[in-house]
Amino acid sequence: MIALLTDFGTRDPYVGIMQGVILSRAPHAVCVSLTHEIEPGDIAGGALALLAAAEYFPVGTIFLAVVDPGVGGARRPLCLRSGGRHWVGPDNGLLWPSAAALGTPAAYLLANEAHRLPRVSRTFHGRDVFAPAAAALARGIPAEALGPPILDPVRLDFPEPTVRDERVVGEVLTIDRFGNAITNLRPEHLGDPAPGEAVFTVKRRAIRGPVTHYGAVPAGELLAIVGSLGRYEIAVNRGSAAERLGLRRGDRVAARRR
């Protein structure tokens, strides 16, 4: 299985072209689109999406991810192997968090021209470099055959919360399409509080929580909940917390036990 993630969107033919290259070289490969709606050039957003998804894919999956503002420049093309899975994409930190979450990644430079298209453009390595490499892995070719090992892949680490005066201070990692603000705060940071045992402060608004489900508060009210990623989210029942509070990635969120 090859799981694709890009910032290409679906209006242009880029994703389909990549799938065409894969299937021309590995006709029996199964391609699954994880998402193609990462914000253009948003490496951290793409890395977080991969981190959220990787553990739910079976051993043997190849993650082909392209969020590549440095395409055509000095950044290296990369394959990571970890936890029985492979990641193919640019060496800009995009692949690292999800691969590291499942094991200790081994990294390889995509240098073998036999596993590239004959002509490599300066603007579409997803087609010319990454898709052929993913197809090779799908055919059972080992990562070692794609190129030499490298010891210094680019690592991207998400910020961890800090403790200040009996409060845990974190930040918004991303905003999902519902306007929920997903933070880097997790239940263990607060000693796994029961519903209503904590107070979350964001944009000078105090929110008692966590709640057990979105509908635990009236429609239109703010809430804090442990989301599907195992992190606290600031949300609005049937609304958008991002719009209500003007939230953006990096905004501070503090929490304490009541």
N, C-alpha and C positions, 0 to 999 in steps of 0.2 A: 504494500500500500504506500502511495505517495500522497502526503498531505501538504497542500499548497497554501501559503499565506503571502500576500503581497499588499502593496499600497497602490496597485494599478487601477482599482475600480473595475467595473464590468462594462462600461460603455465602449471602451477601445478593445481591440482584438488581442491584446498582449497575453492575457492569461490563456486564451484558447490556443495561441501560437505555441506557448510553452508546453501545453498538453499535447499538441500535435508532434512536437519534437520528442517528447517522452514516448508516445505511443509508436512512433516510427522506429524507435530503437528498442523499446520494450513493449511489444504489442499486448502482452498479457497483464501489464501493470494496471492497477486500480488507482485512479486519481480522485482524491477527495479535496474539495475546497474548504479550508478552515475559515478563511475570510479574505476578501480582497478590498476591504473598506478601511484599512489602516490609513490614518491621515498621511498625506504625502510627506515622505522623509522622516516620519516619526519612529525612530529606531526604538525608543523606550516603549512606546505603545505596542509596537509589533512584538517586542521581547516579552512584554507582559501577557499578550494574547497567547503566545507560544507556551509560556510558563503555565497559564491557566489550563491549557488543553493537553499538553504532552502526556501526562500520566494516564489519560483516558484512552490513549491509542495503544494498540497491541505491540508487543515485542516484534521487531522486524519492520516497523514503520520508518519511512524516510520522510523527514520534514524538509520541504523545499520552500525556503523563505527568502523573499526579496523585498527589502526596504533599504534602498541602496543609493543615498544621495551622493556617495563618493564613486559611483560607477565611472570607469574609464580612468580613474586616478591611481594613486599609490596603494589603495587598500587591496588586500589579498583576497582571492577566492578560496573558500574554506569548506572542509568537511569535518564534522565532529562525530565521534562515536561514543555513545554512553548508554548504559542500561539496556543494551540489546537493540538500540535504535540508532539512526543516523540523522544528521542535520546537514543540509547543504545550503550555502548562501554566502553573503559577503562577510568578511572578517571585520565587523564594526561593532560587535557586542550584541547584535540581534539574536544570535543563536545561543549565546552562553548561558543565560539564566536557566532556561528549560533543560538544557543538556546537563548542567551542573546539578540540577535538582534531582536527577535520576541516577547519578553516579559520578565518576571521575572522568571527565571527557578526555579522549585522545583526539588530537587535531592533525589534519593533513592538508597540505597545500594542493589545490587543484591545478596541477602543472602538466599532466599527461595529455598531450595534444590529441591522442587517439580518442579521448573522451570529451572532445569539444567539437563544435561545428567547424568546417574547414575555414570559414571566414568569421572572425570574431569582431563584432562592432564595438565602438566605444560607448554605446548608450544602452545596449540590451544584453547584458550578461545573463539575465534570466533565461533567455532563449539559447544563447551561444555557448555558455559555460556551465551554468547551474543545471539546466534541464538535461543535457547529455550526461552530466555526472550522476544525477539522480537516477536516470535510466540505467546507467551502468550498475549502480548498486542494486537496482531492482532485478537485474539479470544475474545477480549473485557475484559480481566482481567485487573483491574486497577493497576496502578504503585504501589500503596500502598501495594498490595499483593505480590510484588516482594521482598520487604524488607523494613527495617526501613528508615525513612528520615535521611539525613545527612545535616549538616549546613555548611560544609567547602569543597565543591567540588573544585577541582583544576581549577583555572581560567587562561586563556591565553588571553592576550590583545595585539593587534597589536600596534606597535609604531605610535604615532601621529606626524605630522610635527611640526617643531618649526620655529619661526620668528627670523631672524637675519639680521639686517641692511637692512630692506626693502625687504629682500628675504625670501621666504618660503623654508625651507630645509627639505626634506623628504628622503625616501630611497626606494630601490627596494624591494618589498615584495616577488615576485616570477617571474620566467621566464616561459612562456607558451611554448608549443611545436613548435610554429612558431618563437620562439626567441624574442617575444615581452617582454619587461621588464615592468611589472605591478607595479606601485608605490603606495605609500600611500597618494599621492597628489590628491586632488579632486578640482573641479572648485570653490567651495565656499572658499577654502583657498586663492584663488587669486581674489576673487570678481567676479567670473564667467566671465572671459575675452572672448571677441569675437574672431573669428579666426584671428590669427596673432598678437594679442595684448600682448602676453607673450613671454618670452625667458626662455627656459629650459637648464640648464647646467649639463652635466654629462660627467665624464672622460675628462674634459677640452674642451668639444665640446659644442658650443652654438647652440641651435635648436630653431628657431622661430616657434611659434605655438599658440594655437593648430590648427590643420587642421581639415577639416570636414570629410575626409575619406582618406583611405590609398593611393588611387590613385591621391590625390591632389598634390603630388610631383612626380617627375620622378622616374622611377624604379631605385632602388639602393640607393636612398637618405634617410637620417634620417628624422624622423618626430616625433611629439608629438601629441597625440590624446586622447580624452576621450573614453575609451573602454567600453565594455558592462557591466563591473562591476562598472561603474560610477567613475573610477579612471583614472588618466592620465597614458598613456603607452608611453614608448619610443620604437619606431619601425623603421623598414626599409621597404619601399615599395618593395614587392617581395623579401625580404631578411630577415636576422636575425640580430637584433640589439645586441643580446647577443654575437654573433660571431664577429660582426663588432667592438664592443667596449670592448669585454671581460667582460661583465657584469655578476654579481652574486648577489644573495640575500644579502641585507644589504648595497649595494653600494649607495653612496649619490647622490641625485638628487636635485638640487636647481632650483627655479623658481622665476620670478619677472615679474611685469607688465612693458611693454615698455613705 
